[in-house]
Amino acid sequence: MSKKIIITIDGYSSCGKSTLARQLADALGYVYVDSGAMYRAITLYFLRHHVDWTKDAEVKKALARINIEFLYRPEKGVSEIYLNGENVEYIIRDLVVAEKVSEISALREVREFAVEQQRKIGKEKGIVMDGRDIGTVVFPDAELKIFMTADNAVRVERRFKELYQQNPNITIEEVKNNLEMRDYIDTHRPVSPLRKAPDALVLDNTHISCEEQFNIALKWAKERIKN
Ligand code: DC
């Protein structure tokens, strides 16, 4: 049996990280873990329960009540995220959550909570995890680290198309503002800011297709698995 590795994919919002991560996981028979979904689920819980996240004690109390799981849905062939037993895979993509997630994911307690679970999931290796700090903080020894990037206009357009299907009232301006705000907070927060790990390979997909990007990344993965 071939060696199992950890593949991390970090980068700005809406770069296509999850698409690539899913494709790689499928091709290699690995588990895909969407770390952003964990931060979104925590945000959803905070919003629903009116948690005052400016108060450390409230944050700690709330986190103690949160249970997050990824459960495999055989009929769809994918894993979906569950928050305290409820499937929240779709509701966490809402703009209401996106507007607050960068603020909440910047909190130290929230990051410690999520990182601990992410490391547990990665213990057996054979995973592809995407996020912002996966190659720098969560798995600094990962065998393959990819840093994805794409031009802003291309990212806005892609996210708009995705969100428009769920909400035809959404405007391109709203999507653009949200992406810019999240990029700013994600790269400027004091705890685990979004950075390219020094040993990460850069994949800029502004001008390449999904298929081309997949072929490049799969080649990198196979090289690392062989060595
Ligand atoms: O990947 P995404 O857009 O679903 O992530 C949602 C937010 O969660 C993103 O704006 C920043 C945060 N995040 C993070 O801080 N660290 C991660 N590893 C993943 C996501």
py3Dmol code that shows the C-alpha trace and the ligand (Angstrom):
import py3Dmol

protein = """\
ATOM      1  CA  MET A   1       0.000   0.000   0.000  1.00  0.00           C
ATOM      2  CA  SER A   2       1.317   3.469  -0.819  1.00  0.00           C
ATOM      3  CA  LYS A   3       2.315   5.980   1.806  1.00  0.00           C
ATOM      4  CA  LYS A   4      -0.448   8.291   3.089  1.00  0.00           C
ATOM      5  CA  ILE A   5       0.316  11.989   3.271  1.00  0.00           C
ATOM      6  CA  ILE A   6      -1.313  15.202   4.447  1.00  0.00           C
ATOM      7  CA  ILE A   7      -2.144  17.766   1.769  1.00  0.00           C
ATOM      8  CA  THR A   8      -2.917  21.318   2.860  1.00  0.00           C
ATOM      9  CA  ILE A   9      -4.529  23.936   0.630  1.00  0.00           C
ATOM     10  CA  ASP A  10      -4.536  27.506   1.889  1.00  0.00           C
ATOM     11  CA  GLY A  11      -5.423  30.761   0.194  1.00  0.00           C
ATOM     12  CA  TYR A  12      -7.781  33.716  -0.080  1.00  0.00           C
ATOM     13  CA  SER A  13     -11.564  33.403  -0.071  1.00  0.00           C
ATOM     14  CA  SER A  14     -13.147  32.013  -3.237  1.00  0.00           C
ATOM     15  CA  CYS A  15      -9.980  30.842  -4.944  1.00  0.00           C
ATOM     16  CA  GLY A  16     -11.469  27.437  -5.632  1.00  0.00           C
ATOM     17  CA  LYS A  17      -9.687  25.699  -2.766  1.00  0.00           C
ATOM     18  CA  SER A  18     -12.572  23.383  -1.931  1.00  0.00           C
ATOM     19  CA  THR A  19     -13.085  22.317  -5.559  1.00  0.00           C
ATOM     20  CA  LEU A  20      -9.447  21.310  -5.874  1.00  0.00           C
ATOM     21  CA  ALA A  21      -9.363  19.715  -2.421  1.00  0.00           C
ATOM     22  CA  ARG A  22     -12.402  17.566  -3.254  1.00  0.00           C
ATOM     23  CA  GLN A  23     -10.982  16.478  -6.598  1.00  0.00           C
ATOM     24  CA  LEU A  24      -7.648  15.526  -5.035  1.00  0.00           C
ATOM     25  CA  ALA A  25      -9.305  13.633  -2.182  1.00  0.00           C
ATOM     26  CA  ASP A  26     -11.476  11.698  -4.675  1.00  0.00           C
ATOM     27  CA  ALA A  27      -8.539  10.819  -6.911  1.00  0.00           C
ATOM     28  CA  LEU A  28      -6.359   9.651  -4.032  1.00  0.00           C
ATOM     29  CA  GLY A  29      -9.079   8.006  -1.921  1.00  0.00           C
ATOM     30  CA  TYR A  30      -8.389  10.564   0.823  1.00  0.00           C
ATOM     31  CA  VAL A  31     -10.745  12.357   3.205  1.00  0.00           C
ATOM     32  CA  TYR A  32     -11.565  15.974   2.370  1.00  0.00           C
ATOM     33  CA  VAL A  33     -11.888  18.351   5.321  1.00  0.00           C
ATOM     34  CA  ASP A  34     -13.322  21.845   4.850  1.00  0.00           C
ATOM     35  CA  SER A  35     -11.843  23.730   7.829  1.00  0.00           C
ATOM     36  CA  GLY A  36     -13.688  26.923   6.859  1.00  0.00           C
ATOM     37  CA  ALA A  37     -16.967  25.053   7.397  1.00  0.00           C
ATOM     38  CA  MET A  38     -15.966  24.580  11.051  1.00  0.00           C
ATOM     39  CA  TYR A  39     -15.488  28.329  11.531  1.00  0.00           C
ATOM     40  CA  ARG A  40     -18.759  28.965   9.716  1.00  0.00           C
ATOM     41  CA  ALA A  41     -20.628  26.458  11.933  1.00  0.00           C
ATOM     42  CA  ILE A  42     -19.212  28.111  15.070  1.00  0.00           C
ATOM     43  CA  THR A  43     -20.295  31.501  13.695  1.00  0.00           C
ATOM     44  CA  LEU A  44     -23.789  30.182  13.019  1.00  0.00           C
ATOM     45  CA  TYR A  45     -24.014  28.951  16.619  1.00  0.00           C
ATOM     46  CA  PHE A  46     -22.821  32.315  17.979  1.00  0.00           C
ATOM     47  CA  LEU A  47     -25.372  34.215  15.872  1.00  0.00           C
ATOM     48  CA  ARG A  48     -28.268  31.932  16.733  1.00  0.00           C
ATOM     49  CA  HIS A  49     -27.497  32.050  20.465  1.00  0.00           C
ATOM     50  CA  HIS A  50     -26.625  35.749  20.568  1.00  0.00           C
ATOM     51  CA  VAL A  51     -23.205  35.041  22.005  1.00  0.00           C
ATOM     52  CA  ASP A  52     -21.335  38.221  22.868  1.00  0.00           C
ATOM     53  CA  TRP A  53     -17.992  37.291  21.324  1.00  0.00           C
ATOM     54  CA  THR A  54     -16.273  40.356  22.741  1.00  0.00           C
ATOM     55  CA  LYS A  55     -16.394  38.566  26.131  1.00  0.00           C
ATOM     56  CA  ASP A  56     -13.905  35.703  26.585  1.00  0.00           C
ATOM     57  CA  ALA A  57     -16.010  33.936  29.206  1.00  0.00           C
ATOM     58  CA  GLU A  58     -19.060  33.876  26.905  1.00  0.00           C
ATOM     59  CA  VAL A  59     -17.001  32.532  24.053  1.00  0.00           C
ATOM     60  CA  LYS A  60     -15.593  29.740  26.219  1.00  0.00           C
ATOM     61  CA  LYS A  61     -19.044  28.833  27.529  1.00  0.00           C
ATOM     62  CA  ALA A  62     -20.467  28.716  24.023  1.00  0.00           C
ATOM     63  CA  LEU A  63     -17.606  26.614  22.625  1.00  0.00           C
ATOM     64  CA  ALA A  64     -18.145  24.049  25.389  1.00  0.00           C
ATOM     65  CA  ARG A  65     -21.667  23.549  24.005  1.00  0.00           C
ATOM     66  CA  ILE A  66     -20.598  23.057  20.403  1.00  0.00           C
ATOM     67  CA  ASN A  67     -20.105  19.660  18.831  1.00  0.00           C
ATOM     68  CA  ILE A  68     -18.956  19.571  15.229  1.00  0.00           C
ATOM     69  CA  GLU A  69     -18.807  16.450  13.088  1.00  0.00           C
ATOM     70  CA  PHE A  70     -18.262  15.674   9.431  1.00  0.00           C
ATOM     71  CA  LEU A  71     -20.528  12.801   8.419  1.00  0.00           C
ATOM     72  CA  TYR A  72     -20.254  10.951   5.146  1.00  0.00           C
ATOM     73  CA  ARG A  73     -23.415  11.028   2.989  1.00  0.00           C
ATOM     74  CA  PRO A  74     -23.139   7.911   0.808  1.00  0.00           C
ATOM     75  CA  GLU A  75     -25.995   8.990  -1.496  1.00  0.00           C
ATOM     76  CA  LYS A  76     -24.054  12.168  -2.368  1.00  0.00           C
ATOM     77  CA  GLY A  77     -20.564  10.729  -2.063  1.00  0.00           C
ATOM     78  CA  VAL A  78     -19.475  13.662   0.138  1.00  0.00           C
ATOM     79  CA  SER A  79     -19.078  14.528   3.801  1.00  0.00           C
ATOM     80  CA  GLU A  80     -21.281  17.230   5.278  1.00  0.00           C
ATOM     81  CA  ILE A  81     -20.904  19.251   8.436  1.00  0.00           C
ATOM     82  CA  TYR A  82     -23.176  18.761  11.452  1.00  0.00           C
ATOM     83  CA  LEU A  83     -23.527  21.233  14.304  1.00  0.00           C
ATOM     84  CA  ASN A  84     -24.861  19.560  17.449  1.00  0.00           C
ATOM     85  CA  GLY A  85     -26.506  16.885  15.308  1.00  0.00           C
ATOM     86  CA  GLU A  86     -28.026  19.254  12.716  1.00  0.00           C
ATOM     87  CA  ASN A  87     -26.856  19.252   9.106  1.00  0.00           C
ATOM     88  CA  VAL A  88     -25.726  22.863   8.517  1.00  0.00           C
ATOM     89  CA  GLU A  89     -23.735  22.303   5.304  1.00  0.00           C
ATOM     90  CA  TYR A  90     -25.908  24.726   3.291  1.00  0.00           C
ATOM     91  CA  ILE A  91     -27.050  27.283   5.814  1.00  0.00           C
ATOM     92  CA  ILE A  92     -23.440  28.134   6.763  1.00  0.00           C
ATOM     93  CA  ARG A  93     -22.805  29.400   3.183  1.00  0.00           C
ATOM     94  CA  ASP A  94     -25.292  32.217   3.703  1.00  0.00           C
ATOM     95  CA  LEU A  95     -23.994  35.799   3.506  1.00  0.00           C
ATOM     96  CA  VAL A  96     -25.248  36.441   7.066  1.00  0.00           C
ATOM     97  CA  VAL A  97     -22.659  33.916   8.278  1.00  0.00           C
ATOM     98  CA  ALA A  98     -19.996  35.097   5.788  1.00  0.00           C
ATOM     99  CA  GLU A  99     -20.329  38.633   7.143  1.00  0.00           C
ATOM    100  CA  LYS A 100     -19.268  37.598  10.652  1.00  0.00           C
ATOM    101  CA  VAL A 101     -17.073  34.547  10.145  1.00  0.00           C
ATOM    102  CA  SER A 102     -13.762  36.376   9.735  1.00  0.00           C
ATOM    103  CA  GLU A 103     -14.331  38.315  12.948  1.00  0.00           C
ATOM    104  CA  ILE A 104     -15.223  35.194  14.922  1.00  0.00           C
ATOM    105  CA  SER A 105     -12.483  33.041  13.418  1.00  0.00           C
ATOM    106  CA  ALA A 106      -9.943  35.651  14.516  1.00  0.00           C
ATOM    107  CA  LEU A 107     -10.647  34.865  18.203  1.00  0.00           C
ATOM    108  CA  ARG A 108      -7.891  32.893  19.910  1.00  0.00           C
ATOM    109  CA  GLU A 109     -10.261  30.545  21.791  1.00  0.00           C
ATOM    110  CA  VAL A 110     -12.183  29.783  18.620  1.00  0.00           C
ATOM    111  CA  ARG A 111      -8.991  28.956  16.736  1.00  0.00           C
ATOM    112  CA  GLU A 112      -7.672  26.726  19.521  1.00  0.00           C
ATOM    113  CA  PHE A 113     -10.973  24.848  19.574  1.00  0.00           C
ATOM    114  CA  ALA A 114     -11.014  24.320  15.796  1.00  0.00           C
ATOM    115  CA  VAL A 115      -7.301  23.504  15.419  1.00  0.00           C
ATOM    116  CA  GLU A 116      -7.476  20.794  18.079  1.00  0.00           C
ATOM    117  CA  GLN A 117     -10.270  19.051  16.164  1.00  0.00           C
ATOM    118  CA  GLN A 118      -8.507  19.499  12.824  1.00  0.00           C
ATOM    119  CA  ARG A 119      -5.349  17.827  14.174  1.00  0.00           C
ATOM    120  CA  LYS A 120      -7.393  14.908  15.519  1.00  0.00           C
ATOM    121  CA  ILE A 121      -8.995  14.395  12.108  1.00  0.00           C
ATOM    122  CA  GLY A 122      -5.545  14.424  10.473  1.00  0.00           C
ATOM    123  CA  LYS A 123      -3.909  11.954  12.852  1.00  0.00           C
ATOM    124  CA  GLU A 124      -4.184   9.013  10.465  1.00  0.00           C
ATOM    125  CA  LYS A 125      -3.039  11.129   7.466  1.00  0.00           C
ATOM    126  CA  GLY A 126      -4.667  10.472   4.076  1.00  0.00           C
ATOM    127  CA  ILE A 127      -6.452  13.828   4.178  1.00  0.00           C
ATOM    128  CA  VAL A 128      -6.767  16.976   2.100  1.00  0.00           C
ATOM    129  CA  MET A 129      -7.660  19.968   4.281  1.00  0.00           C
ATOM    130  CA  ASP A 130      -8.283  23.468   2.996  1.00  0.00           C
ATOM    131  CA  GLY A 131      -8.352  26.758   4.893  1.00  0.00           C
ATOM    132  CA  ARG A 132      -6.140  29.704   5.800  1.00  0.00           C
ATOM    133  CA  ASP A 133      -3.600  28.360   8.319  1.00  0.00           C
ATOM    134  CA  ILE A 134      -3.512  24.658   7.569  1.00  0.00           C
ATOM    135  CA  GLY A 135       0.039  24.552   6.166  1.00  0.00           C
ATOM    136  CA  THR A 136       1.403  27.164   8.568  1.00  0.00           C
ATOM    137  CA  VAL A 137      -0.217  26.275  11.914  1.00  0.00           C
ATOM    138  CA  VAL A 138      -2.382  23.145  11.853  1.00  0.00           C
ATOM    139  CA  PHE A 139      -0.004  20.830   9.960  1.00  0.00           C
ATOM    140  CA  PRO A 140       3.360  22.579   9.628  1.00  0.00           C
ATOM    141  CA  ASP A 141       4.953  19.207   8.729  1.00  0.00           C
ATOM    142  CA  ALA A 142       2.472  18.342   5.954  1.00  0.00           C
ATOM    143  CA  GLU A 143       4.110  16.572   3.019  1.00  0.00           C
ATOM    144  CA  LEU A 144       2.402  18.764   0.385  1.00  0.00           C
ATOM    145  CA  LYS A 145       1.362  22.370   0.935  1.00  0.00           C
ATOM    146  CA  ILE A 146      -0.438  24.302  -1.774  1.00  0.00           C
ATOM    147  CA  PHE A 147      -1.104  28.044  -1.649  1.00  0.00           C
ATOM    148  CA  MET A 148      -3.863  29.079  -4.032  1.00  0.00           C
ATOM    149  CA  THR A 149      -4.440  32.498  -5.450  1.00  0.00           C
ATOM    150  CA  ALA A 150      -6.440  34.189  -8.241  1.00  0.00           C
ATOM    151  CA  ASP A 151      -7.151  37.772  -9.347  1.00  0.00           C
ATOM    152  CA  ASN A 152      -9.779  39.579  -7.276  1.00  0.00           C
ATOM    153  CA  ALA A 153     -12.181  40.197 -10.157  1.00  0.00           C
ATOM    154  CA  VAL A 154     -12.157  36.517 -11.076  1.00  0.00           C
ATOM    155  CA  ARG A 155     -12.819  35.483  -7.487  1.00  0.00           C
ATOM    156  CA  VAL A 156     -15.729  37.929  -7.104  1.00  0.00           C
ATOM    157  CA  GLU A 157     -17.287  36.676 -10.331  1.00  0.00           C
ATOM    158  CA  ARG A 158     -16.992  33.029  -9.247  1.00  0.00           C
ATOM    159  CA  ARG A 159     -18.466  33.634  -5.793  1.00  0.00           C
ATOM    160  CA  PHE A 160     -21.264  35.762  -7.219  1.00  0.00           C
ATOM    161  CA  LYS A 161     -22.311  32.966  -9.608  1.00  0.00           C
ATOM    162  CA  GLU A 162     -22.321  30.490  -6.732  1.00  0.00           C
ATOM    163  CA  LEU A 163     -24.344  32.665  -4.330  1.00  0.00           C
ATOM    164  CA  TYR A 164     -26.730  33.941  -7.017  1.00  0.00           C
ATOM    165  CA  GLN A 165     -28.135  30.427  -7.437  1.00  0.00           C
ATOM    166  CA  GLN A 166     -29.284  30.453  -3.807  1.00  0.00           C
ATOM    167  CA  ASN A 167     -30.207  34.118  -3.623  1.00  0.00           C
ATOM    168  CA  PRO A 168     -31.050  36.007  -6.851  1.00  0.00           C
ATOM    169  CA  ASN A 169     -31.317  39.283  -4.884  1.00  0.00           C
ATOM    170  CA  ILE A 170     -27.620  39.319  -4.135  1.00  0.00           C
ATOM    171  CA  THR A 171     -25.538  42.005  -5.849  1.00  0.00           C
ATOM    172  CA  ILE A 172     -22.002  41.805  -7.180  1.00  0.00           C
ATOM    173  CA  GLU A 173     -21.122  44.797  -4.965  1.00  0.00           C
ATOM    174  CA  GLU A 174     -22.150  42.881  -1.817  1.00  0.00           C
ATOM    175  CA  VAL A 175     -20.058  39.887  -2.824  1.00  0.00           C
ATOM    176  CA  LYS A 176     -17.059  42.093  -3.658  1.00  0.00           C
ATOM    177  CA  ASN A 177     -17.261  43.959  -0.342  1.00  0.00           C
ATOM    178  CA  ASN A 178     -17.555  40.729   1.624  1.00  0.00           C
ATOM    179  CA  LEU A 179     -14.548  39.144  -0.119  1.00  0.00           C
ATOM    180  CA  GLU A 180     -12.392  42.235   0.370  1.00  0.00           C
ATOM    181  CA  MET A 181     -13.352  42.493   4.017  1.00  0.00           C
ATOM    182  CA  ARG A 182     -12.649  38.798   4.683  1.00  0.00           C
ATOM    183  CA  ASP A 183      -9.286  38.915   2.881  1.00  0.00           C
ATOM    184  CA  TYR A 184      -8.318  41.954   4.936  1.00  0.00           C
ATOM    185  CA  ILE A 185      -9.300  40.432   8.300  1.00  0.00           C
ATOM    186  CA  ASP A 186      -7.868  36.986   7.427  1.00  0.00           C
ATOM    187  CA  THR A 187      -4.457  38.450   6.519  1.00  0.00           C
ATOM    188  CA  HIS A 188      -4.266  41.053   9.318  1.00  0.00           C
ATOM    189  CA  ARG A 189      -5.491  39.166  12.385  1.00  0.00           C
ATOM    190  CA  PRO A 190      -2.837  38.679  15.104  1.00  0.00           C
ATOM    191  CA  VAL A 191      -3.585  34.960  15.620  1.00  0.00           C
ATOM    192  CA  SER A 192      -2.655  32.672  12.690  1.00  0.00           C
ATOM    193  CA  PRO A 193      -3.063  35.172   9.865  1.00  0.00           C
ATOM    194  CA  LEU A 194      -3.345  33.888   6.309  1.00  0.00           C
ATOM    195  CA  ARG A 195       0.236  33.501   5.020  1.00  0.00           C
ATOM    196  CA  LYS A 196       1.923  31.361   2.454  1.00  0.00           C
ATOM    197  CA  ALA A 197       4.056  28.760   4.245  1.00  0.00           C
ATOM    198  CA  PRO A 198       7.674  29.127   3.059  1.00  0.00           C
ATOM    199  CA  ASP A 199       7.589  25.582   1.656  1.00  0.00           C
ATOM    200  CA  ALA A 200       4.153  25.878  -0.019  1.00  0.00           C
ATOM    201  CA  LEU A 201       3.802  25.575  -3.799  1.00  0.00           C
ATOM    202  CA  VAL A 202       1.840  28.435  -5.366  1.00  0.00           C
ATOM    203  CA  LEU A 203      -1.065  27.704  -7.677  1.00  0.00           C
ATOM    204  CA  ASP A 204      -2.501  30.783  -9.409  1.00  0.00           C
ATOM    205  CA  ASN A 205      -5.677  29.750 -11.214  1.00  0.00           C
ATOM    206  CA  THR A 206      -6.656  33.091 -12.756  1.00  0.00           C
ATOM    207  CA  HIS A 207      -5.946  31.830 -16.268  1.00  0.00           C
ATOM    208  CA  ILE A 208      -6.137  28.060 -15.984  1.00  0.00           C
ATOM    209  CA  SER A 209      -9.086  25.676 -16.037  1.00  0.00           C
ATOM    210  CA  CYS A 210     -10.201  23.463 -13.163  1.00  0.00           C
ATOM    211  CA  GLU A 211      -8.882  20.473 -15.054  1.00  0.00           C
ATOM    212  CA  GLU A 212      -5.441  22.007 -15.618  1.00  0.00           C
ATOM    213  CA  GLN A 213      -5.208  23.023 -11.978  1.00  0.00           C
ATOM    214  CA  PHE A 214      -6.208  19.528 -10.874  1.00  0.00           C
ATOM    215  CA  ASN A 215      -3.568  17.901 -13.111  1.00  0.00           C
ATOM    216  CA  ILE A 216      -0.826  20.127 -11.719  1.00  0.00           C
ATOM    217  CA  ALA A 217      -1.800  19.429  -8.105  1.00  0.00           C
ATOM    218  CA  LEU A 218      -2.254  15.694  -8.664  1.00  0.00           C
ATOM    219  CA  LYS A 219       1.249  15.497 -10.140  1.00  0.00           C
ATOM    220  CA  TRP A 220       2.654  17.257  -7.057  1.00  0.00           C
ATOM    221  CA  ALA A 221       0.744  14.887  -4.770  1.00  0.00           C
ATOM    222  CA  LYS A 222       1.937  11.755  -6.583  1.00  0.00           C
ATOM    223  CA  GLU A 223       5.537  12.960  -6.388  1.00  0.00           C
ATOM    224  CA  ARG A 224       5.233  13.458  -2.626  1.00  0.00           C
ATOM    225  CA  ILE A 225       3.519  10.112  -2.098  1.00  0.00           C
ATOM    226  CA  LYS A 226       6.336   8.326  -3.988  1.00  0.00           C
ATOM    227  CA  ASN A 227       9.158   9.963  -2.022  1.00  0.00           C
TER     228      ASN A 227
END
"""
ligand_1 = """\
20
DC
O -12.971 28.818 3.353
P -14.200 29.639 3.790
O -14.430 30.864 2.959
O -15.414 28.813 3.940
O -13.792 30.155 5.258
C -14.666 30.960 6.017
C -13.880 31.852 6.937
O -13.271 31.088 7.970
C -12.758 32.676 6.304
O -13.192 33.974 5.969
C -11.690 32.703 7.337
C -11.982 31.569 8.265
N -11.029 30.471 8.203
C -9.920 30.558 9.001
O -9.718 31.562 9.668
N -9.045 29.516 9.047
C -9.243 28.423 8.322
N -8.368 27.404 8.410
C -10.371 28.340 7.481
C -11.246 29.381 7.424
"""
view = py3Dmol.view(width=600, height=400)
view.addModel(protein, "pdb")
view.setStyle({"model": 0}, {"cartoon": {"style": "trace"}})
view.addModel(ligand_1, "xyz")
view.setStyle({"model": 1}, {"stick": {}})
view.zoomTo()
view.show()
